Amino acid sequence: MDIVEIEKGFQETEAKIKKLAEECGNSVEIIRGGGVSDTIHFIGDTRKISEKEGYVKELPGISKIWDVSIPYKNIARVGAGKNGEVVHRSDRIIHIKGLDGLTRTIGNGKHIFIVGPDSPQTLDQTITIAKQAKAIGEKLGILDRIILRGGAFKPRTRPTDWRGMGWEGIDMLDKAKEETGIPYVTEVMDHTIAARVAEHADMIQIGTRNAQDFELLEEVGKTQKPVILKRGFGNESEEWFSAAEYIANQGNLDIILCERGVKTLFIKEGYCRNTPDYNVITHAKKKTILPVIFDPSHVAGDDKIVLQNLLGCLPFKADGSITETIHEESFRKEQKCDAAQALVMDIYEKAVKSILEYEKTIVPLISEIDSYFTQRSKH
């Protein structure tokens, strides 16, 4: 039992279901429909509450009970009723408030721009990029679509590589947020500090190397902060979705899936760093209710092809992108991690302009094409 359909006006039944969910360790999300019924979605591990299905079915106003048969129940797009009926769940819309009073919305059809340094290395670098990002947002009228990124804690393949500024980096990101009002996302690698990082960051990122660190996923879910979950570089889509379910089982559906490329034979030596899987963006949006963004930096590994990879995600309807940038070219030789793939901010601004032009001119044409396939599927 994952979804319950209830007729409007049965507040006492709603209250009983909420109480039952709490007793079983679940939370609920009520979707107010436009017709005569609403739906109540149980969030978390639903095995215990499913044992109470007989009780729920007999409550006044309950019209249908739906199950989700796939492993990632909380985030699945489709559920099935007891008599074979199908319910299609709506997109998850995620809201992130900034100190500037603006709310960033992910999943509403407008591309969200997550941008900033690979990692906060100096205070000047971090604040300068944040100010540059703010200037782009104000100039183009999209400040409510700008989020700062920066990895204070860095997972590295080799233990001798630079691994970030740690809590000093968090302090730099905090200062950049205070200076500009822009919310930020940073990576968490250790489940023991997830709650502490969540006291500072507006969003938490799980990187590709930790995409199946299940204890970390659960702790990050408990923070109730929005989470960017990168796909593991060797994960099939269902493994990716199931990793997201670990977060959702903690009652947190504010999850953004992020495609960042997979490892194949055709990498490095000037080709690319990872192979972008654009099709998985469409697949993830079909199979789950979660927004999906794209990381053009890690698929490229070279700033000369970041822009092409970024623009490549647009026809697949990515809800946004997360891009590594550098505040000035002269800093590249000082950057200690992923310097080769960092875009200078003036080039990034051109990328943003290209995306906005795409939204204005191409998206309406794509919508017309989509309507053809939608109509065809009805016949």
N, C-alpha and C positions, 0 to 999 in steps of 0.2 A: 504494500500500500504506500504509494508515493504522492498521489494527487487526489484530492477529494473535490467533487463538484457540489456546491451548496446553493440552494435557492436564496435569493436576496431577502433580507428581512429577518433571518433567523440568528439574531445576535447571541441568544443564549447558547445555541449550538456552537457557534464560533468560539465563544468563551470556553466551553467544555473541551473543544478540540485543542485550543491553545494550552489549556491546563494539562491535558493528556500528553501533548507533545513535550511540554516542559518536564513532566514526570519521566518520560522515556528518553530524555536527553536530546530532544530535537527543538528546533525553532520552526516557525511557520512564516510563509510569505503568502499574503492574500492578493490575488489579482482580481481587481474589480472589473468584471466584464460589462459590455454595453447592453447585453440582453437581460434575461431574467435570472441568470446565475452568475456566481463568482467561483473561482477555484482557489483552493488552499493547497499550497505546496509544502510538504514536509522537508526541511533542510537538515542534513546530517545523515548518520547511519540509521536507516529506516527499519532494520530487522526487528527491533523490539516493538516499535509502534505497529508493525504489520501484524503482530500477534493480537492486537486489539481491534482488528478489522471488523469482526462481528458486532462489537459494541458501537463502533462509529457508524456502521451501515444502518443501525436502527435509530440513530438520532434524528429528530425532526428536521426536515429540510434537505437531507442528504439525497442527492439524485443519482450520483455515479461515483465509483471509486476506480482509480486508474493505477496501473502498475507500469514501471519502466523496467524492461527485462535486461537491458545491457548493463555492464559493470559500472559505468559512470552515471548513476541514476540522477544525481543532483544537478548535473549540467546538461543532461540529454535534451535534444530538441523534441523527440517524439515519445509519447507514452501510449499505452494500449488499455482500453477498458475491458471489463470482464466479458463483454459480449462482442469483442473484436473492434469496438470503436477506437478511433485514433484521435489523440489530442496533440496539436502542434503548439509548443510553448513559444512565447515571445522572446525576442532578443533581450539579453541582460544589458541594461544601461548603467554605466558606472559614473558617479559624480565625485569630483575631487575639488575641494574648496581651497583657494589660495588666500594668503594674507592680504592680497590686493583686493579682496572682496569678490573676485570673479570665480565662477565654477567651471572647471574643465569637465566636459562630458565625453565619455568614450563609448562608442557604439550607436551613435545617433545618425550615422551616415556622413558625418563630416570628419575628414582626416585630422587626427590629433598629432601634434609635432612634439616628440620627446627628444630633446637635444642637449648636448653639453659635453664636457670633457670625458675621456675614457675614465679618468680618475682625478679627483681634486689633488693637485700636487703642490700648488702654492695658493695662498689666499687671493693674490692679485689675479692669477689666471682664472680662478673659479668665479670670482665676482665679475671680472671682465666679460667672460662668456655669458653669464647670467644677464648682464646689462645689454649685451649684444642681442641675446635672444628676446629680451623685453622690447628692445628697439624695433626688431623685425616684426614682432607681434603688434606693436602700436602702429607702425608704418602701414602694415597691410590689413589692419583691423581684425586681427585674429589672436589677440593676446589671451583670450579665453580658450585658446587651443594650444597654448605653449606650456610644456612641462620641462623642468630641468632634470638632467640625468648626471650621475657621477658615481663611480665605484670607489668607496672608501676602503673596502676590503676586497682584495683582488685574488681570485683563484688562478694560479699559474701552473703550467705543465711542469716546469722545472723548479725545484725548491730554491735554487740560487737566484731566480728572477725576482724583481721588485714586486712586492705584494701589497702596495697601497699604504696610505697614511693612517688607516685605522680610525680611531676615535678623533684624532686630529683632523682627518678628512671630513668626518661627520660635522665637526665644528665649523669647518669652512663652508660646507653646504648649508648649514643653519644660518651662517652670516649672509650668504648669497640670497637665501630666502627672505631674510629680514630686510636686506637692501632693496630687493626687487619685488617682493610679494609673490614670486612664482613658486609653486609647490615643486618638490623634487622626489625622485626615486633613486634608491641606492640598493646595492646587492647585500644580501645576508647569506653567509656561508655556514654559520655555526648556530645550532638550535638553542644553545644556552644564552645567546645574546639577542635573539629575535625580538623579544618583548622590549628590551632596552632600545634597540634601533628604532622600533615602532614609535617610541616616544618622541623621536625626532623627525623621521622621514614621513612623507605624505603617502608614499607607495613603497612597497618592498619588491625587490627583484630576486628571483631564483634563477641562477645561471645554468647553462647547459650541462656543466659538469655535476651539478647538484640536483638535476631534474628528477632523479629517483632516490634522493635522500629522504626517505619517507618520514623520519622523525623530524627533520627540518621542515618539511612540507606541513606537517601537523602543527608544529609550533608557530609557524608563520600564519597558518589559518586561524589560530586562536587569537592572534593580535587584532583580528577584524579590520585590518588595513587592506586596501586594494593591493593585489599581488600581480606582478608580471611574471608569468611562468614561461621561461624559454624551453623550447623543445630540445630534448637531449640529442646530441649530434648523431646518435645511432638509433634513436627511438622510432618505432612505427607509430602511426597516429594514435592507435588505441592505447599504447603505453603512455603517450603524452596526455591523452584525455584522462586516463586512470590516475596519473600523477596529480592532475588538477582535482580529481575526486577526493584525494587525501586532504586537500585544502578545504574543499566544499563540505566534507564530513564534519568539519569543526564549526559549521554554521556560517561560513564565509563564502558567498557566491560572487564577491567582487574580484573576479579573476580575469586577467587579460592574457590570452595565449599569445606567444611570440615565436614566429618562425625565424630561425637564424642560420639556416643552411645545415646540410648534413655532410658527413665525410664520405667521399667516394674516391675512386682511383684518379679522378681528373682534378687534382688540386695542386697548388703551389707552382713553383717555377714560372711565375708570371701569369698563370691561368686564372686562378681564384683561390681564396682561402678555404671556402666551403661551397658546396653546390646548392644554390637556392632551390627550394621546392615550392614554387608558387602554387601548384595545384593543391597543396595541403591547406592553404588559406581558405579556398573555396570549400574543401572537404570539411574543415573544422567548423565553418560557419553553417554548413548543412547538418552536421551531426550534433553540434552543441549549441547552447544559447549564448555562449561567451563571445565577447569581441576578440578579434584577432589582429595583431599588429605585425610589422615586419622589421627586421634588423638588416639594413643594407651594408653596414660596416663590416660585420663578421663574415658575410658571404663574399665580400670583395677582398679585404686585406690590403687594398691599394686604393688610395683616394682618387685615382684617375678613373676608376670604374664604380665608385660608390653611387654616383648620381644615376647612372644607367640602371643599376640594381634597384635603387629606390623607386624610380619611375616605373620599373617593371612590375611592381606589386599593385599598381593602381587598377588595371583591368580585373584583377582578382578580388577587388573590393576590400582590401585591407582597411581596418578601421584607424590605422595610424602607422607611425614608424618611430623607431628609436635609433638615433644617429649620433655617432661620435664626432666631435668637432674640436678645433683648435682655435684659440683666439687670435693668434698671429703666426705667420709662417716661420718667423725666426725662433719660435719656441719649439719647433718640431725636433730639433737636435737635442733639446733638453728633456723632451717627454720620455718617460721611462717605460711606457707600455703602449703598444699598438699605435705608435706614431705614424706609421705608413698609411693607415686607413683613416686618419682624422681629416675631415674636410675643414678648410678655412671657412669662417662664418659668412664671408661675402658670397662664396660659391653656394653655401647652404641656403642663403636667402634666395638665390636664383632657383634652387630646387623647390623651395616653398612656393615661389611665384608660379613655377611650372605646374605644381599640384593644384593650386587654386584655379589656374586657367583650365586644367583638365576637368575639375569639378564643374566649371561654368559651361564648357563647350562639348566635352566628350561624354560626361555622365548622362545627360539627357538622351544621347544616341544609344548608349549602352542599355538604358532603361527600356527603350523601344525594342531593342533586340531581345531583352529578357522577357518582355511581355509576350513575344511570339512563342517562346518555349513554355511559358506559363500556360498560355491558351492551348498549346498543343497537348500538354500533359492532361488537360481536362477532357480530351476527346479519346 
